[in-house]
Amino acid sequence: MTRILAALLAVLSASPCLAWTIHIKNGSVTYDVRPLGNEIVYTVKGKQAGTARPLGNEVVYRDAAGQPAGSVRKLGNDWVFKDRNGAVIGTAVFYGQELVYKDARGRQTGSARVLGGKTEYRNERNMDIGSADTDSMPLRPLPLEKIIAENTIPVACLTRVSGIALEMPAAAAGLRAGDIIIGFEGQPDTVFKYQKDDCSAMHRSVVALVNRGNKADSAMIVYRPASGEHGTPQGQILKTLVIPQGKRGFNYQTADSGPSYTQKESVAYAAAIKKLYEAGDFTAATVSIPGSDSAARDTRNVSGAHQEFREEIVNNAPRIGWYWVSDKDGRVLTEEAVKGMLDREKAAAGARIFIRSYPGARIYMSTQTSEGSGDPALSNKYRLIGTADMNGVFHYSGNDYYTLPAGARGLAFSAAVYDVDMAAVMQDPRITGLPANSHQAVRDAMILQVMNSMAAAKGKSPEMKFGYLPLQEGKTEYSLK
């Protein structure tokens, strides 16, 4: 690990270095840098924005999601930076004691120089933009700087109805999935009061706003985007019918991008919606709900969930149909989540089987195959599920049966078989002399010791045996010998 870190630091610096930290503020780009373990970590406002680590003869940068963000490589006297698409975006080269940064066109974009034991960084106008507490001149991560700059553009968050139960009061009042929430008639506050670029913080305020609205009979004020709208509001400000207080049957999300606007468009888009709202020209929302028989229900029985006739935003478009909803927390479940619940239910209700084998045999199970040869311990298709006791009975979790998981196909065993008289073994004084309340594990260990000593007295070694057996539907007892 130390060698890896040393190599990484050497590649990321213009000269060898020890541990260091950097703080850079260049226009809209502000970040901190420090070595951590075997990589370099870049943070923005305390949150990880990317990493760097060596890969072959270059250093690869990754973004906050762990995806490739670019690279830097030493070619001759130049450090060459490339973006995530492999395009050259800049270089760094020494001119005397100064490391000069240039863009892809060769224009100077900054520099670095060691002063007083620290590395000082300057921009293209020779203005101070930060420093590193080391004289090793660590390289600026130009590919990550580009991504950080793109991610620090001004944004505005909006709250959108992400899904609605079409047989609940809100839908009956005219609310639909995709509507952007503004507020409630009769309440002085709107979402614009809480609008900010921190969507999580804004969402908490919107939740409080909606909860206040749910405590009274009230109409909702929303903006409904026009069909195909993107970037510029072309829809209407709508007022729903009065919705009775209580559970209204809709879910909502707060985000800085959505089906009708991108992050870059969010500030202007939100401002335009606010302007439409302030104009006071509200249109009554029409109520048009298709019958629940217009979509087919799922015939599966999912324990812990129920179906609701809903309109949900799927792939940035509203889709009407029957959706599975969690009984526990009301979440709309994905097909993957439903399948997982069914698999777990099937496993819990799986067939119980009884297994007998040789004393001390190791028992294996596979969901991939029912065949095999040799020692199943060497097969990546079988996994060990436990060991038979010295009477040859397999126990699992304290039970004398094993519940098969979903998709189980085969069983296997490996056992050291001793050529001894088990009746004689059980009558050996070392066994009969054990206290009646001896733990089974202690008893089994003593039986194995007696078997070993009896076999050794005959000059014999145990024979290793392996076997495989396919599982059969309806069969509950298996002898693995």
PyMOL commands that set and color helices and strands:
alter all, ss='L'
color gray80, all
select helices_A, chain A and resi 2-12+142-151+169-172+191-194+199-214+263-278+292-294+335-348+376-378+422-427+429-432+440-457
alter helices_A, ss='H'
color red, helices_A
select strands_A, chain A and resi 22-26+29-36+39-44+47-55+58-63+68-75+78-83+88-95+98-103+108-115+118-123+128-132+158-165+180-184+220-224+236-239+250-255+283-284+305-314+317-326+352-357+362-366+383-387+402-403+410-417+463-470+477-480
alter strands_A, ss='S'
color yellow, strands_A
deselect
rebuild
show_as cartoon
